[in-house]
Amino acid sequence: MSLVIIGSVAFDAIETPFGKTDKIVGGAATYASLAASYFYKKVKIVGVVGEDFHQEDIQNFNNHGINTEGLQIKKGEKSFFWSGKYHNDMNSRDTLITELNVLGDFDPIIPESYQDCEFLMLGNLTPQVQQTVIDRMKKRPKLIVLDTMNFWMDIALDDLLSVIKNIDVLTINDAEARQLSGEYSLVKAAKKIMAMGPKYLIIKKGEHGALLFNEDLIFSAPALPLADVFDPTGAGDTFAGGFIGYLAQVDTINFNNMKNAIIFGSALASFCVEKFGTERLINLKQDEIKARVEQFVKLSSFTIEK
Ligand code: AMP
């Protein structure tokens, strides 16, 4: 049994009101697989990088027990590069540069050793590539989680609608849920989106937490109010990686475990934003994660005196 994570493995250059980085390692699959590795030992990554990607960065994945056999290295080519600048509110950002490079004609290879996949995380990429990965799995995984964004709703809606028929959990933000459903009310939006395929829908609301929907059930998870947010890049991917990593660990899919998975994912995301890039995610301790999850529990628990 294993957890396979597909997505971009990238170089990012980030600018926030607190500083600026040169090219550092980023990408959806990078954040998600690092986050998942804190909960589950058999994480396997599918992605593509260029010759400019450093061996020590691949070693970083391996140090976390992440299998990189499915990470293609394209000789003579450059890795995907993304550059973004955050506004003062740290919630909104401008994309300054997107250089697809190796991602432009990415053909995902699923090594034979990945065919024991029971949990599949389809990180933000073209819906067509996400579908190809599902098609290349000889046995349908027990749980398929897909993350996407408004960009694909704008330019590849038919492909997106076709792949989300085949998944179990969709993660999008509130604006994207409204765009995909044409409904302003998130409750109505969730009903419409679940009718498109996914049994579970997670609507991410940034600093306001996340909502989980399944049939008529709704769970509202808080986000931890943080005094300092240093760099929000990758928070969504970290959330998704922590979420599926926790579910792979407990290995039973039900609403209650999904609720807990959202809290573990949110806890990991709260660490991610404390430093630039993956810096904070690289060296987390299990005790720190445990303490942070307890903060989440305290944050939203209350009793009503009779
Ligand atoms: P997030 O902050 O969760 O939106 O994720 C940021 C990460 O997504 C960065 O590390 C980027 O390398 C990666 N990224 C940005 N644009 C794209 C894209 N079009 N396709 C795939 N990955 C992307």
Boltz pocket constraint, residues with backbone or C-beta under 6 A from the ligand:
constraints:
  - pocket:
      binder: B
      contacts: [[A, 8], [A, 10], [A, 11], [A, 12], [A, 26], [A, 27], [A, 28], [A, 81], [A, 82], [A, 98], [A, 124], [A, 125], [A, 232], [A, 233], [A, 234], [A, 235], [A, 236], [A, 237], [A, 238]]
      max_distance: 6.0
